[in-house]
């Protein structure tokens, strides 16, 4: 659910709770649901949104750390390759056997559409 929809939903619940409390009173019920049930739902949504936002922030921090490590690993690989080339030459078996990252596989075009 998009952030605008979450904000709108919680805003509507806030206004419903206020309306229920001010206009209908605590004793009013909708089926077996009471005002306290609606207020509890609103609070549960707010807690879930906060928990999600916190988890997302942590995940973004971990992703940034992972990306930095991957960038460092790529720099180390490139530096190693350069140093082997300097020490042994680019025609040496040591240089030619340096592991390379996997090259992306070309996408197959698939079968042509039939009419």
C-alpha positions as CSV (number, residue, x, y, z in Angstrom):
1,X,0.0,0.0,0.0
2,X,1.4,3.4,-0.9
3,X,2.3,5.8,1.8
4,X,-0.5,8.2,0.8
5,X,-3.1,5.4,1.1
6,X,-1.7,4.5,4.6
7,X,-1.9,8.1,5.7
8,X,-5.4,8.5,4.3
9,X,-6.6,5.3,6.0
10,X,-5.2,6.3,9.4
11,X,-6.6,9.8,9.0
12,X,-10.0,8.4,8.2
13,X,-9.8,6.1,11.2
14,X,-8.8,9.0,13.5
15,X,-11.8,11.0,12.3
16,X,-14.1,8.0,12.6
17,X,-13.0,7.4,16.2
18,X,-13.5,11.1,17.0
19,X,-16.9,11.2,15.3
20,X,-18.0,8.0,17.2
21,X,-16.8,9.3,20.5
22,X,-18.3,12.8,20.0
23,X,-21.5,12.1,18.2
24,X,-22.5,8.5,18.9
25,X,-21.2,7.8,22.4
26,X,-19.3,4.9,24.0
27,X,-22.3,2.7,24.2
28,X,-23.0,2.7,20.4
29,X,-22.0,-0.5,18.5
30,X,-21.8,-1.5,14.9
31,X,-22.7,-5.2,15.0
32,X,-20.5,-6.5,17.8
33,X,-17.8,-3.8,17.3
34,X,-17.4,-1.0,19.9
35,X,-15.6,2.2,19.8
36,X,-12.7,0.6,21.7
37,X,-12.3,-2.0,18.9
38,X,-12.0,0.7,16.3
39,X,-9.5,2.7,18.4
40,X,-7.5,-0.5,18.9
41,X,-7.5,-1.2,15.2
42,X,-6.2,2.4,14.6
43,X,-3.5,1.9,17.2
44,X,-2.5,-1.5,15.7
45,X,-2.1,0.0,12.3
46,X,0.0,2.9,13.6
47,X,2.3,0.4,15.4
48,X,2.6,-1.8,12.3
49,X,3.5,1.2,10.2
50,X,6.1,2.3,12.7
51,X,7.5,-1.2,12.9
52,X,7.7,-1.5,9.1
53,X,9.3,1.9,8.7
54,X,12.0,0.9,11.3
55,X,12.6,-2.4,9.6
56,X,12.9,-0.6,6.2
57,X,15.4,1.8,7.6
58,X,17.5,-1.0,9.0
59,X,17.3,-2.9,5.7
60,X,18.4,0.2,3.7
61,X,21.4,0.6,6.0
62,X,22.3,-3.0,5.5
63,X,21.9,-2.7,1.8
64,X,24.2,0.3,1.8
65,X,26.8,-1.6,3.8
66,X,26.5,-4.6,1.4
67,X,26.9,-2.3,-1.6
68,X,30.0,-0.7,-0.2
69,X,31.6,-4.2,0.5
70,X,30.8,-5.3,-3.1
71,X,32.3,-2.1,-4.5
72,X,35.4,-2.7,-2.3
73,X,35.6,-6.3,-3.6
74,X,35.4,-5.2,-7.2
75,X,38.2,-2.7,-6.6
76,X,40.3,-5.4,-5.0
77,X,39.7,-7.7,-8.0
78,X,40.7,-5.0,-10.5
79,X,43.8,-4.0,-8.4
80,X,44.9,-7.7,-8.2
81,X,44.5,-8.1,-12.0
82,X,46.6,-5.0,-12.6
83,X,49.3,-6.1,-10.2
84,X,49.5,-9.6,-11.8
85,X,49.8,-7.9,-15.2
86,X,52.7,-5.8,-14.0
87,X,54.4,-8.6,-12.2
88,X,53.9,-11.4,-14.8
89,X,52.7,-9.8,-18.0
90,X,49.4,-10.0,-19.7
91,X,50.5,-13.0,-21.8
92,X,51.4,-15.1,-18.8
93,X,49.4,-18.1,-17.6
94,X,49.0,-16.5,-14.2
95,X,47.3,-13.5,-15.8
96,X,45.1,-15.5,-18.2
97,X,43.8,-17.7,-15.3
98,X,42.6,-14.9,-13.0
99,X,39.0,-15.5,-12.2
100,X,36.6,-13.0,-13.9
101,X,33.2,-12.0,-12.8
102,X,30.4,-13.7,-14.7
103,X,29.4,-11.8,-17.8
104,X,25.7,-11.2,-18.1
105,X,24.0,-13.7,-20.3
106,X,22.3,-12.2,-23.4
107,X,18.5,-12.4,-23.3
108,X,17.0,-14.7,-25.8
109,X,14.6,-13.0,-28.1
110,X,12.1,-15.8,-27.7
111,X,9.9,-17.1,-30.4
112,X,8.3,-14.6,-32.7
113,X,4.6,-13.8,-32.1
114,X,2.2,-15.8,-34.2
115,X,-0.6,-14.1,-36.0
